[in-house]
Amino acid sequence: LSVCSKLCYAIGGAPNQVAGSAAAFFLQIYLLDIAHITPFHASLVLFIGKASGAVTDPVAGFFISKSRWTKIGRLMPWMLACTPFTVASYFFLWYLPPFVAGRVAWYLTFYCLFQALTTLFQVPYSALTMFLSTDQKERDSATAYRMTMEVLGTLIGAALQGQIVASAHVSHHCTTNVSANITNHVISLHEPSFPEPLDPLSHPVYMIAAGVIGGVYLLGIVIFFLGVKEKDDPYALTSDRAIPFCKGLRLTMKHGPYVKLTASFLLISTAVQLEQSNFVLFCTHAADLRNHFQYLVVTILASAAVSIPFWQKILQRFGKKCAACGISWMIPFAVMLVTIPNLILAYFVAFVSGLSIAASLLLPWSMLPDVVDDFRLQNPHGKGHETIFYSSYVFFTKMSTGIGLGISAAGLEFTGYKPGICKQSDDVILTLKILIGAVPAVLIVVGLFILLFYPITEESRKETKLALEVLR
């Protein structure tokens, strides 16, 4: 593979990460503080939206596996067709409708559409790794390019969104008169709270950010289409038949390496998603860092972006299972931030968390092709199973993160989160600390423990590569 081809492939996945990053960091606080819907309804939007994307994964895998080869490939038409609709659904996700009664239905509809459409892009895009090259090193290299660009996309999305919409979340009355704020908070605990008038700046800035990110989507898909050529299945014989989707799904769920990899990283990805979605709320309400959250988010993602090549070298030299230990680095530092909310420490924690997030993003997508190769070796006369592996993997990770986000937002509702007030109750602050520190730590530890039993080692991977070369 040429460097240009790898770059174009990597750029194709960046727009999804740009939009996903903006939503991960800012959608929850947008729903609570700008749209003024209750935390319970926000939890419904987040969970059902993620669940709709998860349900779309096996459906997309089924239809893609039935697709015929065209002049531009079997996977490429799906990615081209869904992009315009993805841009439209993302734009309306950040639109503040003039009515109040149907706002929950509005955001639920467009978040579900956005999640489903990004799935229709992500499943064929991730499966395309198997059709770029037959060489494991080339695929690992393409994956490293892809993850570097996706983390850069995540950085760009958070930075763009953070810088554009920061003015909507800076409450000047919260910093000018502290005693009045405390008095207002005490009153708010005894009287029913009503939504405050919306900041007139909040609506346009979110629409501007959505328009900019929509433009990034269109630019990315054009570069991707012009620079990447999809190849047909390099191992399949003309006599081989595609594995039926249901049969392939049953075989996938019985494949030991796949089950262990998926179980491990669905816990780890849930931990990372909890950190992302609650970080801005934690900085705003629990750590008195409301004027620094956009810079802390950029620090996390910049650290993740520059460390992807480092992790690629680590996994090449010491193996992929060994490199997974880096994911645990964020645990002690996140606990320190929760217990000692200091500004300098917050930036250091953000840097180290970025290193761990980079490892958690790179490793599953680097290990999944090895699992697919192992399955191919055990089932040499079937084809079309790649999309089944990728779609079901994304299904499980999305479903787990959706459940995690729903529970976290419901926890804020249960403890009495009130949008629009300067100081939340002690119960809300404690909940945010648990969601940032304790819960991700437990999920990461359990996920890494499961990964210890992942059977594919560097030696077995080389043996599989040799056997597949003989088969080819």
C-alpha positions as a printed NumPy array, in Angstrom:
array([[  0.   ,   0.   ,   0.   ],
       [  1.25 ,   3.471,  -0.834],
       [  1.417,   6.175,   1.811],
       [ -1.108,   8.195,  -0.215],
       [ -3.567,   5.288,  -0.232],
       [ -3.217,   4.81 ,   3.543],
       [ -3.705,   8.534,   4.145],
       [ -6.826,   8.691,   1.988],
       [ -8.22 ,   5.625,   3.767],
       [ -7.487,   7.222,   7.133],
       [ -9.029,  10.559,   6.148],
       [-12.254,   8.766,   5.212],
       [-12.869,   7.747,   8.817],
       [-11.999,  11.116,  10.359],
       [-15.353,  12.935,   9.797],
       [-17.278,  10.31 ,  11.791],
       [-14.854,  10.872,  14.658],
       [-15.108,  14.663,  14.365],
       [-18.889,  14.501,  14.735],
       [-18.794,  11.676,  17.296],
       [-16.302,  13.582,  19.46 ],
       [-18.41 ,  16.745,  19.444],
       [-21.466,  14.708,  20.446],
       [-19.593,  12.661,  23.069],
       [-18.207,  15.707,  24.882],
       [-21.021,  18.217,  24.4  ],
       [-24.367,  16.567,  23.623],
       [-25.227,  15.756,  27.239],
       [-24.492,  19.269,  28.525],
       [-26.261,  20.718,  25.459],
       [-29.422,  18.739,  26.196],
       [-29.342,  19.68 ,  29.878],
       [-28.253,  23.326,  29.867],
       [-29.244,  24.623,  26.399],
       [-32.288,  22.564,  25.387],
       [-33.395,  22.378,  29.052],
       [-34.707,  18.828,  28.965],
       [-34.578,  16.833,  32.185],
       [-31.677,  14.463,  32.963],
       [-34.109,  11.516,  32.744],
       [-35.154,  12.49 ,  29.219],
       [-31.511,  13.151,  28.32 ],
       [-30.672,   9.622,  29.486],
       [-33.447,   8.274,  27.245],
       [-32.11 ,  10.198,  24.243],
       [-28.552,   8.997,  24.822],
       [-29.443,   5.377,  25.501],
       [-32.076,   4.908,  22.77 ],
       [-29.865,   6.745,  20.271],
       [-26.903,   4.488,  21.008],
       [-29.167,   1.432,  20.995],
       [-30.578,   2.37 ,  17.583],
       [-27.04 ,   2.602,  16.227],
       [-26.231,  -0.748,  17.816],
       [-29.308,  -2.438,  16.334],
       [-28.408,  -1.036,  12.912],
       [-25.018,  -2.802,  13.02 ],
       [-26.202,  -6.391,  12.436],
       [-28.863,  -5.121,  10.002],
       [-26.174,  -3.269,   8.042],
       [-23.919,  -6.326,   8.191],
       [-26.747,  -8.497,   6.818],
       [-27.524,  -6.277,   3.834],
       [-23.875,  -5.525,   3.069],
       [-23.053,  -9.242,   3.073],
       [-25.812,  -9.664,   0.453],
       [-24.461,  -6.856,  -1.729],
       [-23.05 ,  -7.576,  -5.154],
       [-19.757,  -6.355,  -6.504],
       [-19.997,  -3.086,  -8.471],
       [-17.5  ,  -1.068, -10.498],
       [-16.469,   0.83 ,  -7.352],
       [-16.588,  -2.215,  -5.06 ],
       [-19.053,  -3.886,  -2.702],
       [-18.555,  -1.647,   0.349],
       [-17.892,   1.752,  -1.234],
       [-21.478,   2.398,  -2.509],
       [-22.846,   2.117,   1.038],
       [-20.429,   4.73 ,   2.362],
       [-21.111,   7.176,  -0.462],
       [-24.907,   6.834,  -0.26 ],
       [-25.316,   7.441,   3.478],
       [-23.004,  10.481,   3.841],
       [-25.432,  13.268,   2.702],
       [-28.16 ,  11.969,   5.03 ],
       [-25.661,  11.727,   7.895],
       [-24.723,  15.385,   7.441],
       [-28.392,  16.455,   7.472],
       [-29.266,  14.45 ,  10.593],
       [-26.197,  15.804,  12.425],
       [-27.116,  19.395,  11.567],
       [-30.669,  19.056,  12.909],
       [-29.389,  17.316,  16.044],
       [-27.982,  20.686,  17.179],
       [-30.979,  22.759,  16.08 ],
       [-33.086,  24.214,  18.886],
       [-36.735,  23.888,  17.783],
       [-39.078,  26.766,  18.711],
       [-41.535,  24.418,  20.46 ],
       [-40.909,  23.011,  23.954],
       [-43.377,  20.128,  24.29 ],
       [-41.862,  17.994,  21.518],
       [-38.188,  18.698,  22.099],
       [-37.419,  15.266,  23.535],
       [-38.981,  13.586,  20.487],
       [-37.022,  15.931,  18.175],
       [-33.619,  15.135,  19.67 ],
       [-34.448,  11.451,  20.028],
       [-35.419,  11.23 ,  16.345],
       [-32.334,  12.936,  14.963],
       [-29.907,  11.285,  17.38 ],
       [-31.281,   7.864,  16.394],
       [-31.005,   8.789,  12.713],
       [-27.459,  10.058,  13.163],
       [-26.354,   6.927,  15.041],
       [-27.967,   4.616,  12.482],
       [-26.45 ,   6.446,   9.51 ],
       [-22.963,   6.578,  10.992],
       [-23.282,   2.824,  11.501],
       [-24.102,   2.348,   7.826],
       [-20.796,   4.1  ,   7.105],
       [-18.676,   2.608,   9.885],
       [-19.437,  -1.087,   9.262],
       [-18.26 ,  -1.185,   5.622],
       [-15.461,   1.294,   6.356],
       [-13.964,  -0.798,   9.161],
       [-14.444,  -4.05 ,   7.201],
       [-12.606,  -2.453,   4.272],
       [ -9.351,  -3.033,   6.195],
       [ -9.51 ,  -6.69 ,   5.15 ],
       [ -9.782,  -5.717,   1.466],
       [ -6.88 ,  -3.265,   1.3  ],
       [ -4.088,  -5.828,   1.546],
       [ -3.433,  -9.482,   2.397],
       [ -0.311,  -8.596,   4.375],
       [ -0.802,  -8.32 ,   8.157],
       [  1.887,  -5.654,   8.536],
       [  0.299,  -3.543,   5.812],
       [ -3.112,  -3.865,   7.439],
       [ -1.652,  -2.966,  10.843],
       [  0.065,   0.024,   9.244],
       [ -3.178,   1.132,   7.561],
       [ -4.957,   0.713,  10.902],
       [ -2.327,   2.889,  12.612],
       [ -2.778,   5.575,   9.934],
       [ -6.535,   5.302,  10.372],
       [ -6.453,   5.556,  14.168],
       [ -4.007,   8.492,  14.059],
       [ -6.33 ,  10.344,  11.713],
       [ -9.424,   9.362,  13.7  ],
       [ -7.878,  10.62 ,  16.936],
       [ -6.913,  13.812,  15.104],
       [-10.539,  13.952,  13.94 ],
       [-11.665,  13.513,  17.534],
       [ -9.299,  16.337,  18.517],
       [-10.549,  18.581,  15.716],
       [-14.188,  17.859,  16.597],
       [-13.754,  18.603,  20.289],
       [-11.574,  21.661,  19.615],
       [-13.925,  23.105,  16.996],
       [-17.005,  22.454,  19.072],
       [-15.349,  23.602,  22.286],
       [-14.028,  26.871,  20.904],
       [-17.208,  27.733,  19.003],
       [-19.726,  26.889,  21.742],
       [-17.696,  27.809,  24.842],
       [-19.484,  31.161,  25.076],
       [-22.806,  29.363,  25.546],
       [-21.58 ,  27.721,  28.767],
       [-19.719,  30.592,  30.448],
       [-22.164,  31.907,  33.026],
       [-20.902,  35.373,  33.898],
       [-23.389,  35.713,  36.761],
       [-21.798,  32.623,  38.352],
       [-18.455,  34.392,  38.777],
       [-19.433,  37.98 ,  39.612],
       [-21.362,  37.559,  42.828],
       [-20.515,  34.409,  44.736],
       [-22.681,  35.146,  47.805],
       [-25.723,  35.778,  45.63 ],
       [-25.054,  32.516,  43.796],
       [-24.992,  30.555,  47.057],
       [-28.23 ,  32.224,  48.148],
       [-29.863,  31.396,  44.817],
       [-28.704,  27.798,  45.144],
       [-30.196,  27.483,  48.647],
       [-33.481,  28.895,  47.389],
       [-33.439,  26.519,  44.407],
       [-33.238,  23.533,  46.75 ],
       [-36.558,  24.477,  48.354],
       [-38.474,  25.893,  45.403],
       [-39.306,  24.237,  42.087],
       [-36.865,  25.347,  39.401],
       [-38.054,  26.61 ,  36.042],
       [-35.911,  26.763,  32.899],
       [-34.079,  30.024,  32.611],
       [-34.371,  32.063,  29.421],
       [-31.964,  30.708,  26.838],
       [-28.771,  32.601,  26.14 ],
       [-29.383,  34.212,  22.723],
       [-25.843,  33.243,  21.705],
       [-26.239,  29.528,  22.474],
       [-28.483,  28.671,  19.534],
       [-26.421,  30.198,  16.685],
       [-23.049,  28.951,  17.934],
       [-24.197,  25.329,  18.023],
       [-25.627,  25.667,  14.505],
       [-22.377,  27.195,  13.259],
       [-20.392,  24.311,  14.753],
       [-22.741,  21.78 ,  13.141],
       [-22.354,  23.456,   9.745],
       [-18.551,  23.423,   9.962],
       [-18.47 ,  19.741,  10.922],
       [-20.914,  18.924,   8.104],
       [-18.434,  20.488,   5.673],
       [-15.669,  18.286,   7.101],
       [-17.854,  15.241,   6.381],
       [-18.229,  16.098,   2.713],
       [-14.54 ,  16.899,   2.228],
       [-13.461,  13.658,   3.91 ],
       [-15.684,  11.387,   1.783],
       [-14.473,  13.01 ,  -1.454],
       [-10.803,  12.42 ,  -0.55 ],
       [-11.618,   8.868,   0.554],
       [-13.437,   8.   ,  -2.674],
       [-10.713,   9.401,  -4.919],
       [ -7.787,   7.816,  -3.058],
       [ -8.94 ,   4.306,  -2.057],
       [ -9.539,   1.323,  -4.313],
       [-11.451,  -1.594,  -2.856],
       [-10.213,  -5.094,  -3.767],
       [-12.285,  -8.264,  -3.891],
       [-11.813, -11.072,  -1.336],
       [ -8.205, -12.212,  -1.975],
       [ -8.668, -15.672,  -0.448],
       [-11.997, -16.708,  -1.932],
       [-12.168, -19.243,  -4.745],
       [-14.716, -18.845,  -7.512],
       [-16.496, -21.91 ,  -6.137],
       [-16.736, -20.502,  -2.588],
       [-20.127, -19.332,  -1.41 ],
       [-20.879, -16.488,   0.971],
       [-21.616, -17.622,   4.52 ],
       [-25.32 , -16.969,   5.314],
       [-25.582, -14.124,   7.791],
       [-27.36 , -16.043,  10.576],
       [-25.001, -19.008,  10.271],
       [-22.021, -16.648,  10.204],
       [-23.312, -14.873,  13.303],
       [-23.621, -18.189,  15.161],
       [-20.08 , -19.173,  14.144],
       [-18.818, -15.742,  15.188],
       [-20.361, -16.031,  18.649],
       [-18.684, -19.432,  19.113],
       [-15.238, -18.201,  18.053],
       [-13.264, -17.957,  21.303],
       [-10.75 , -15.212,  20.389],
       [-13.55 , -12.981,  19.104],
       [-15.724, -13.433,  22.201],
       [-12.843, -12.6  ,  24.563],
       [-11.718,  -9.576,  22.523],
       [-15.248,  -8.194,  22.284],
       [-16.041,  -8.742,  25.98 ],
       [-12.82 ,  -7.006,  27.009],
       [-13.115,  -3.93 ,  24.829],
       [-16.83 ,  -3.352,  25.276],
       [-16.064,  -2.753,  28.974],
       [-13.026,  -0.602,  28.181],
       [-14.869,   1.451,  25.542],
       [-17.746,   2.012,  27.987],
       [-15.241,   3.368,  30.515],
       [-13.757,   5.765,  27.936],
       [-17.228,   6.899,  26.829],
       [-18.243,   7.62 ,  30.431],
       [-15.107,   9.743,  30.837],
       [-15.858,  11.662,  27.649],
       [-19.546,  12.334,  28.224],
       [-19.184,  13.424,  31.864],
       [-15.854,  15.255,  31.667],
       [-17.29 ,  18.657,  30.712],
       [-19.994,  18.353,  33.392],
       [-17.359,  17.358,  35.955],
       [-15.131,  20.324,  35.091],
       [-18.1  ,  22.711,  35.156],
       [-19.839,  21.62 ,  38.342],
       [-17.493,  19.461,  40.452],
       [-13.96 ,  20.781,  39.908],
       [-14.464,  24.559,  39.413],
       [-12.729,  24.354,  36.012],
       [-15.56 ,  25.746,  33.887],
       [-13.216,  28.219,  32.176],
       [-10.696,  25.51 ,  31.241],
       [-12.77 ,  22.532,  30.069],
       [-12.272,  23.204,  26.342],
       [ -8.48 ,  23.38 ,  26.797],
       [ -8.457,  20.212,  28.922],
       [-10.431,  18.378,  26.223],
       [ -7.926,  19.529,  23.596],
       [ -5.045,  18.367,  25.829],
       [ -6.572,  14.884,  26.129],
       [ -7.06 ,  14.504,  22.414],
       [ -3.741,  16.068,  21.376],
       [ -1.968,  13.636,  23.689],
       [ -3.925,  10.752,  22.136],
       [ -3.157,  11.866,  18.585],
       [  0.613,  12.216,  19.006],
       [  0.917,   8.917,  20.91 ],
       [ -0.667,   6.638,  18.259],
       [  2.697,   6.092,  16.46 ],
       [  4.274,   5.354,  19.871],
       [  1.685,   2.647,  20.58 ],
       [  2.137,   1.242,  17.069],
       [  5.859,   0.777,  17.803],
       [  5.069,  -0.786,  21.201],
       [  2.662,  -3.358,  19.791],
       [  5.097,  -4.245,  16.998],
       [  7.967,  -4.758,  19.415],
       [  6.313,  -6.219,  22.519],
       [  3.014,  -7.565,  21.175],
       [ -0.56 ,  -6.341,  21.243],
       [ -1.559,  -7.885,  24.577],
       [  1.434,  -6.249,  26.265],
       [  0.551,  -2.845,  24.795],
       [ -2.941,  -3.152,  26.329],
       [ -1.418,  -2.506,  29.766],
       [ -1.148,   1.172,  28.788],
       [ -4.929,   1.488,  28.991],
       [ -4.694,   1.185,  32.778],
       [ -2.582,   4.35 ,  33.082],
       [ -5.629,   6.587,  33.303],
       [ -6.967,   4.891,  36.45 ],
       [ -4.686,   6.367,  39.172],
       [ -4.625,   9.799,  37.579],
       [ -8.416,   9.973,  37.2  ],
       [ -8.758,   9.066,  40.874],
       [ -6.251,  11.815,  41.745],
       [ -8.251,  14.396,  39.768],
       [-11.433,  13.42 ,  41.603],
       [ -9.809,  13.657,  45.028],
       [ -7.537,  16.671,  44.338],
       [ -9.261,  18.956,  41.754],
       [ -6.206,  21.106,  41.052],
       [ -5.709,  22.983,  37.741],
       [ -2.108,  21.853,  37.105],
       [ -2.98 ,  18.292,  38.08 ],
       [ -6.011,  18.448,  35.764],
       [ -3.781,  19.165,  32.75 ],
       [ -1.398,  16.35 ,  33.735],
       [ -4.325,  13.951,  34.138],
       [ -5.635,  15.054,  30.747],
       [ -2.265,  14.273,  29.131],
       [ -1.976,  10.793,  30.67 ],
       [ -5.629,  10.014,  29.914],
       [ -4.941,  10.843,  26.276],
       [ -2.158,   8.239,  26.19 ],
       [ -4.511,   5.58 ,  27.576],
       [ -7.355,   6.542,  25.243],
       [ -5.01 ,   6.214,  22.251],
       [ -4.152,   2.641,  23.273],
       [ -7.832,   1.774,  23.799],
       [ -8.686,   3.093,  20.321],
       [ -5.819,   1.498,  18.387],
       [ -5.668,  -1.982,  19.896],
       [ -9.151,  -3.452,  19.184],
       [ -9.056,  -2.411,  15.531],
       [ -5.531,  -3.766,  15.223],
       [ -6.456,  -7.083,  16.887],
       [ -9.752,  -7.657,  15.091],
       [ -8.139,  -8.445,  11.68 ],
       [ -6.05 , -11.13 ,  13.441],
       [ -9.273, -12.676,  14.762],
       [-10.803, -12.595,  11.256],
       [ -7.672, -14.285,   9.843],
       [ -7.891, -16.968,  12.524],
       [-11.532, -17.583,  11.621],
       [-10.674, -17.693,   7.918],
       [ -8.107, -20.407,   8.578],
       [-10.694, -22.515,  10.404],
       [-13.345, -21.906,   7.696],
       [-11.352, -21.816,   4.452],
       [-14.237, -22.317,   1.995],
       [-16.537, -19.503,   3.019],
       [-16.478, -15.786,   2.286],
       [-18.322, -12.628,   3.264],
       [-17.798, -13.083,   7.016],
       [-15.761,  -9.89 ,   7.498],
       [-18.766,  -7.572,   7.764],
       [-20.37 ,  -9.983,  10.262],
       [-17.363,  -9.69 ,  12.57 ],
       [-17.129,  -5.927,  12.326],
       [-20.863,  -5.223,  12.558],
       [-21.415,  -7.462,  15.584],
       [-18.341,  -6.012,  17.329],
       [-19.63 ,  -2.465,  16.876],
       [-23.11 ,  -3.632,  17.961],
       [-21.878,  -4.906,  21.324],
       [-19.631,  -1.906,  22.034],
       [-22.368,   0.583,  21.119],
       [-24.955,  -1.228,  23.189],
       [-22.683,  -1.304,  26.235],
       [-21.76 ,   2.387,  25.909],
       [-25.436,   3.282,  25.405],
       [-26.375,   1.48 ,  28.607],
       [-23.507,   3.19 ,  30.431],
       [-24.483,   6.663,  29.208],
       [-28.147,   6.06 ,  30.005],
       [-27.34 ,   4.946,  33.54 ],
       [-24.993,   7.909,  34.112],
       [-27.595,  10.466,  32.975],
       [-30.287,   8.706,  35.026],
       [-27.941,   8.888,  38.028],
       [-27.755,  12.663,  37.641],
       [-31.567,  12.801,  37.512],
       [-31.855,  10.662,  40.639],
       [-29.417,  12.832,  42.609],
       [-31.198,  16.061,  41.65 ],
       [-29.242,  17.696,  38.799],
       [-30.802,  21.096,  37.981],
       [-29.872,  22.836,  34.704],
       [-29.104,  26.523,  34.791],
       [-27.956,  26.886,  38.418],
       [-24.406,  27.843,  39.327],
       [-23.764,  25.284,  42.052],
       [-25.154,  21.774,  42.025],
       [-25.961,  19.796,  45.169],
       [-23.343,  17.681,  46.949],
       [-25.086,  14.498,  45.747],
       [-24.705,  15.557,  42.099],
       [-21.025,  16.416,  42.621],
       [-20.434,  13.034,  44.268],
       [-22.178,  11.291,  41.362],
       [-19.971,  13.082,  38.832],
       [-16.857,  12.063,  40.78 ],
       [-17.969,   8.425,  40.788],
       [-18.729,   8.541,  37.046],
       [-15.29 ,  10.02 ,  36.294],
       [-13.198,   7.999,  38.756],
       [-14.586,   4.811,  40.29 ],
       [-16.794,   3.387,  37.533],
       [-14.258,   3.677,  34.651],
       [-11.536,   2.213,  36.89 ],
       [-13.604,  -0.909,  37.656],
       [-14.601,  -1.38 ,  34.002],
       [-11.006,  -1.08 ,  32.779],
       [ -9.656,  -3.53 ,  35.371],
       [-12.305,  -6.151,  34.501],
       [-11.769,  -5.609,  30.763],
       [ -8.002,  -6.079,  31.02 ],
       [ -8.507,  -9.191,  33.157],
       [-10.658, -10.752,  30.398],
       [ -7.997,  -9.8  ,  27.832],
       [ -5.461, -11.963,  29.701],
       [ -7.31 , -15.018,  28.304],
       [ -7.195, -13.776,  24.681],
       [ -5.473, -16.691,  22.926],
       [ -3.875, -15.076,  19.852],
       [ -0.186, -14.398,  20.562],
       [  2.499, -12.998,  18.292],
       [  3.721, -16.542,  17.552],
       [  0.269, -17.862,  16.626],
       [ -0.337, -14.764,  14.524],
       [  2.799, -15.49 ,  12.458],
       [  1.728, -19.117,  12.033],
       [ -1.709, -17.986,  10.815],
       [ -0.094, -15.578,   8.366],
       [  2.074, -18.339,   6.901],
       [ -0.874, -20.739,   6.613],
       [ -2.99 , -18.109,   4.859],
       [ -0.176, -17.367,   2.41 ],
       [ -0.069, -21.089,   1.559],
       [ -3.864, -21.087,   1.134],
       [ -3.759, -18.027,  -1.098]])
